[in-house]
Amino acid sequence: MTKVRDIAPYSVRMPDSLKRDLTIRASKNGRSLNSEIVMILQAAIDEEKSPRSIEGFAQQESEKFREALLKTLSSMYGEDKKPT
Protein backbone atom coordinates (compact mmCIF):
# COMPACT_ATOMS: atom_id res chain seq x y z
CA MET A 1 0.00 0.00 0.00
CA THR A 2 1.30 3.45 -0.89
CA LYS A 3 1.98 5.70 2.07
CA VAL A 4 0.82 9.31 2.07
CA ARG A 5 4.40 10.57 2.23
CA ASP A 6 5.18 8.63 -0.96
CA ILE A 7 2.46 10.39 -2.95
CA ALA A 8 3.47 13.57 -4.74
CA PRO A 9 0.78 16.27 -4.74
CA TYR A 10 -0.06 17.58 -8.19
CA SER A 11 -2.48 20.35 -9.14
CA VAL A 12 -4.54 19.99 -12.28
CA ARG A 13 -6.43 22.79 -13.99
CA MET A 14 -9.67 21.66 -15.60
CA PRO A 15 -12.90 23.19 -16.83
CA ASP A 16 -15.60 23.59 -14.18
CA SER A 17 -17.90 21.29 -16.14
CA LEU A 18 -15.32 18.47 -16.07
CA LYS A 19 -14.80 18.90 -12.34
CA ARG A 20 -18.55 18.81 -11.82
CA ASP A 21 -18.86 15.60 -13.88
CA LEU A 22 -15.97 14.00 -12.00
CA THR A 23 -17.49 14.99 -8.67
CA ILE A 24 -20.81 13.39 -9.67
CA ARG A 25 -19.05 10.23 -10.84
CA ALA A 26 -16.99 10.06 -7.64
CA SER A 27 -20.12 10.41 -5.54
CA LYS A 28 -21.88 7.62 -7.47
CA ASN A 29 -18.85 5.37 -6.92
CA GLY A 30 -18.52 6.26 -3.23
CA ARG A 31 -15.09 7.83 -3.67
CA SER A 32 -13.49 11.19 -3.07
CA LEU A 33 -12.80 13.35 -6.10
CA ASN A 34 -9.08 12.64 -5.76
CA SER A 35 -9.62 8.86 -5.54
CA GLU A 36 -11.87 8.93 -8.60
CA ILE A 37 -9.29 10.83 -10.64
CA VAL A 38 -6.55 8.41 -9.56
CA MET A 39 -8.76 5.41 -10.50
CA ILE A 40 -9.48 6.87 -13.95
CA LEU A 41 -5.80 7.63 -14.60
CA GLN A 42 -4.69 4.17 -13.39
CA ALA A 43 -7.29 2.46 -15.60
CA ALA A 44 -6.03 4.42 -18.62
CA ILE A 45 -2.42 3.42 -17.91
CA ASP A 46 -3.35 -0.23 -17.27
CA GLU A 47 -5.30 -0.35 -20.55
CA GLU A 48 -2.31 1.06 -22.39
CA LYS A 49 -0.05 -1.63 -20.90
CA SER A 50 -2.39 -4.50 -21.76
CA PRO A 51 -1.66 -6.54 -24.89
CA ARG A 52 -3.67 -5.65 -27.98
CA SER A 53 -3.58 -9.09 -29.57
CA ILE A 54 -3.69 -12.78 -28.75
CA GLU A 55 0.01 -13.02 -29.62
CA GLY A 56 0.80 -10.15 -27.27
CA PHE A 57 -1.25 -11.74 -24.51
CA ALA A 58 0.47 -15.10 -25.03
CA GLN A 59 3.89 -13.42 -24.92
CA GLN A 60 3.01 -11.54 -21.74
CA GLU A 61 1.71 -14.68 -20.01
CA SER A 62 4.65 -16.82 -21.13
CA GLU A 63 7.04 -14.26 -19.64
CA LYS A 64 5.16 -14.38 -16.32
CA PHE A 65 5.36 -18.20 -16.38
CA ARG A 66 9.08 -18.09 -17.17
CA GLU A 67 9.76 -15.74 -14.26
CA ALA A 68 7.74 -17.91 -11.87
CA LEU A 69 9.51 -21.07 -13.07
CA LEU A 70 12.96 -19.51 -12.67
CA LYS A 71 12.09 -18.31 -9.17
CA THR A 72 10.82 -21.76 -8.20
CA LEU A 73 13.85 -23.56 -9.62
CA SER A 74 16.22 -21.11 -7.95
CA SER A 75 14.59 -21.69 -4.59
CA MET A 76 14.67 -25.47 -5.09
CA TYR A 77 18.19 -25.84 -6.43
CA GLY A 78 19.93 -22.59 -5.59
CA GLU A 79 21.43 -20.15 -8.06
CA ASP A 80 24.58 -22.17 -8.82
CA LYS A 81 23.11 -25.66 -8.91
CA LYS A 82 21.53 -27.28 -11.93
CA PRO A 83 18.74 -29.86 -11.61
CA THR A 84 19.93 -33.44 -12.14
C-alpha positions in Angstrom: 0.0 0.0 0.0 1.3 3.4 -0.9 2.0 5.7 2.1 0.8 9.3 2.1 4.4 10.6 2.2 5.2 8.6 -1.0 2.5 10.4 -2.9 3.5 13.6 -4.7 0.8 16.3 -4.7 -0.1 17.6 -8.2 -2.5 20.3 -9.1 -4.5 20.0 -12.3 -6.4 22.8 -14.0 -9.7 21.7 -15.6 -12.9 23.2 -16.8 -15.6 23.6 -14.2 -17.9 21.3 -16.1 -15.3 18.5 -16.1 -14.8 18.9 -12.3 -18.5 18.8 -11.8 -18.9 15.6 -13.9 -16.0 14.0 -12.0 -17.5 15.0 -8.7 -20.8 13.4 -9.7 -19.0 10.2 -10.8 -17.0 10.1 -7.6 -20.1 10.4 -5.5 -21.9 7.6 -7.5 -18.9 5.4 -6.9 -18.5 6.3 -3.2 -15.1 7.8 -3.7 -13.5 11.2 -3.1 -12.8 13.4 -6.1 -9.1 12.6 -5.8 -9.6 8.9 -5.5 -11.9 8.9 -8.6 -9.3 10.8 -10.6 -6.5 8.4 -9.6 -8.8 5.4 -10.5 -9.5 6.9 -14.0 -5.8 7.6 -14.6 -4.7 4.2 -13.4 -7.3 2.5 -15.6 -6.0 4.4 -18.6 -2.4 3.4 -17.9 -3.4 -0.2 -17.3 -5.3 -0.4 -20.5 -2.3 1.1 -22.4 -0.1 -1.6 -20.9 -2.4 -4.5 -21.8 -1.7 -6.5 -24.9 -3.7 -5.6 -28.0 -3.6 -9.1 -29.6 -3.7 -12.8 -28.8 0.0 -13.0 -29.6 0.8 -10.2 -27.3 -1.2 -11.7 -24.5 0.5 -15.1 -25.0 3.9 -13.4 -24.9 3.0 -11.5 -21.7 1.7 -14.7 -20.0 4.7 -16.8 -21.1 7.0 -14.3 -19.6 5.2 -14.4 -16.3 5.4 -18.2 -16.4 9.1 -18.1 -17.2 9.8 -15.7 -14.3 7.7 -17.9 -11.9 9.5 -21.1 -13.1 13.0 -19.5 -12.7 12.1 -18.3 -9.2 10.8 -21.8 -8.2 13.8 -23.6 -9.6 16.2 -21.1 -8.0 14.6 -21.7 -4.6 14.7 -25.5 -5.1 18.2 -25.8 -6.4 19.9 -22.6 -5.6 21.4 -20.2 -8.1 24.6 -22.2 -8.8 23.1 -25.7 -8.9 21.5 -27.3 -11.9 18.7 -29.9 -11.6 19.9 -33.4 -12.1 
